[in-house]
Amino acid sequence: MPAAPYIPVMFRHILLPALLSLLPLMAAPLAAQEADDAVARWREDPTTVFEAAEIDLDDFLWIARPVVVFADAPQMPAFQEQMDLIADRPEELARRDVVVVTDTDPAAMSDIRRNLRPRGFQLTVIGKDGSVALRKPFPWDVREITRSIDKMPMRQREIREGS
């Protein structure tokens, strides 16, 4: 009978902290699942346009080239023009493993916005290695974007290898 008072003490001081220390390990598979979902959605339809709040660019490292379109509001003429240009030729971007990401809510301060720090409208092309390859303060035609991508060393290697 004397061991009974020790169970709550043992639970409170040993078992509970041990269980709480496992919570981050349990959350990691959920984060990985979300990342896999975004990549899977993009692979299923490479013309999918993602919002910055729904993805993490690190999930696409070595998989895709993010093209991030920033604006202070979705009604900005430059943003609308850029999205129209992208919508006209999405297959050209898909052929180059591009994932299109938009961020039109500066107040939300997404991780992507925090890292790339745009001012007003900005088009940002990021390489598969995660490095910023290009920043433009005005809309760019898909032809210009793809020419810029085609000059990247990794894309040159892909072209040589036939992909």
Secondary structure, DSSP 8 states (H G I E B T S, - for coil): -TTTTHHHHHIIIIIHHHHHHHHHHHHHHHHHHHHHHHHHHHHH-TT-EEEGGG--GGGGTTT-EEEEEE-SSTT-HHHHHHHHHHHH-HHHHHHTTEEEEEE--GGG--HHHHHH---SSEEEEE-TTS-EEEEESS---HHHHHHHHHTSHHHHHHHHHT-
